[in-house]
Amino acid sequence: MGRKQAIVIGAGIGGLSMGIRLQSLGFDTTIVEKLDAPGGRAYVRRTDGFTFDMGPTVITVPHFIEELFALGRDRADLTADDFPTEIVDESKRIKDGISGGPNTSRYVQIVPILPFYRIYFDDGTFFDYDGDPEHTRQQIEELGEPGDLEGYERFHEASRAIFERGFLELGYTHFGTVGSMLKVAPDLLKLGAVRNLFRFSSKYFKSDKLRQVFSFETLLVGGNPLSVPAIYAMIHFVEKTWGIHFAMGGTGALVQGFVKKFEELGGAIAYNAPVSQINVSRESGKKVVTGVTLADGTVMAADLVVSNADWATTYGKLIEPKYRFWNSDLRVKLTQQSMSLFVIYFGFKADGKENDKLRHHTIILGPRYEGLLKDIFGRKVLSDDFSQYIHIPTLTDPSLAPPGHHAAYTLLPVPHNGSGIDWAEVGDRLMDVVFTFLDERGYLPNLKERLVCQSYITPDYFEHTLDAYLGNAFGVEPLLVQSAFFRPHNRSEDIGGLYLVGAGTQPGAGTPSVMMSAKMTARLVAEDFAVPDEVVSGKASPELSYR
């Protein structure tokens, strides 16, 4: 009997991680990708000698990457400890040199970034978030109000407890039943992990600045700090424990490493191959996936299909309504989507002073915090003020731009396309406003005169190029009522042999979570297809080692 066939829709980080996992489980896997190159949201744009990562730029938990690169054909290693004790101790965080383990370093070079972020407030003061205990406390004393340092100690312990329970113990839990969620609910209630994150942080800090510092991170995974559950306080500890890292050559270099690994394991990728339909048949009264049909009419048969496409698009556009009950058109319509992004990519001549104010990762918060969040997520309007995240990777890796130049992007959270905003009308004006701001505020003086190239994407790019419903940038919004069991499931409830992976499913958005979702889905596939224990356990695989 031959090897079973698997198809993965989408060559994003989730799809590539899933492809590697499926090959390690013994499936012959083909990834079909709409675009002309891999990456999905992590696609790479190249122009005039500049290289721009279009999407995720923050890498954490390098252990997850090392684990993928260590897998072998028919050696899945799915029963190993998800968080070996030697990688959890905060004192083991890598602060210089090479972050990646020996297997990772065969494919891509990953280095630590310090500080993690420089966070500017509207009055020009800033907080360097670097995970260093003493430096953090020093800055809290300088920026905070009386009592905030003691509040931080309590916040730190509360976040640690949430991290240990919510991430280390439950991070890989697939909440496929109500019972699986009810079992852990009392613990999360006791930890205060279900109140919204901003209220959670406000309990410990009087300073508005510190409330922002210790709640903004959820915006990097599509969550509104005013409504995301406080279990996301774990992000603080995830970053504090493992740090923030960068793939030399950009995130695109990590993507290419995943492609190489997948192909070494025997997998194949078809580009320029958009899927028009996931094919389903009824066998003995059950709905079972049979493969996919591409936009050009090509029918590809498979024993299982994993979609790394947007959840709402997967069910709403690729599967006929008659095959769907739990993931109906009504559910798709009622599910709230994350906000979107306006991202400007620009190359400019260096003046040697970029590092005076900016760092590799810089957050510039606007004059309003709560009001701006309500405009983006609630009222869905484009405000006159804005906050932004600036990424200048050439401060770390000059090879991404011609000599004497920098490559950068700046990202603004904006409403998704449920807003009705005409981006063709406002895009050029908004780009000019942002450039003027960076120039006049002294972040990048004389920027307009130094520009060599510039372009931007809007929610229209997410909707029409990446096929994300309403142009969302991070999938389903991480609300309490859209988390755990209530978040889309990695195993389809409607159709046998259909699975999901990526930002829109469990556990959620963000590069580490997307890689986690692949492992969770792989475990479900192994269970459903009775993959032999020796393959699942990876007993023949060499022992993983970590720096």
Sequence and secondary structure as in RCSB ss.txt:
>XXXX:A:sequence
MGRKQAIVIGAGIGGLSMGIRLQSLGFDTTIVEKLDAPGGRAYVRRTDGFTFDMGPTVITVPHFIEELFALGRDR
ADLTADDFPTEIVDESKRIKDGISGGPNTSRYVQIVPILPFYRIYFDDGTFFDYDGDPEHTRQQIEELGEPGDLE
GYERFHEASRAIFERGFLELGYTHFGTVGSMLKVAPDLLKLGAVRNLFRFSSKYFKSDKLRQVFSFETLLVGGNP
LSVPAIYAMIHFVEKTWGIHFAMGGTGALVQGFVKKFEELGGAIAYNAPVSQINVSRESGKKVVTGVTLADGTVM
AADLVVSNADWATTYGKLIEPKYRFWNSDLRVKLTQQSMSLFVIYFGFKADGKENDKLRHHTIILGPRYEGLLKD
IFGRKVLSDDFSQYIHIPTLTDPSLAPPGHHAAYTLLPVPHNGSGIDWAEVGDRLMDVVFTFLDERGYLPNLKER
LVCQSYITPDYFEHTLDAYLGNAFGVEPLLVQSAFFRPHNRSEDIGGLYLVGAGTQPGAGTPSVMMSAKMTARLV
AEDFAVPDEVVSGKASPELSYR
>XXXX:A:secstr
    EEEEE  BHHHHHHHHHHHHHT EEEEE SSSSSBGGG EEEETTEEEE S   B  HHHHHHHHT BTTB
  TTS SS HHHH GGG   SS  S TTGGGT  EEEESSSEEEE TTS EEEE   HHHHHHHHHHHS TTHHH
HHHHHHHHHHHHIIIIIIITTT    SHHHHHTTHHHHHHTTTTSBHHHHHHTT   HHHHHHTTGGGGGGT  T
TTSBGGGGHHHHHHHHH EEEETT HHHHHHHHHHHHHHTT EEESS  EEEEEEEEETTEEEEEEEEETTS EE
E SEEEE S HHHHHHHHS GGG STT HHHHHHS B  EEEEEEEEEE  S HHHH  SEEEE  S SHHHHII
IIII    SS  EEEE GGGT GGGS TTEEEEEEEEEE  GGG   HHHHHHHHHHHHHHHHHHTTSSTTHHHH
EEEEEEE HHHHHHTS  GGG SSSB   GGGSGGGS  SB SSSBTEEE STTSSS SSHHHHHHHHHHHHHHH
HHHTT  HHHHHTTTS      
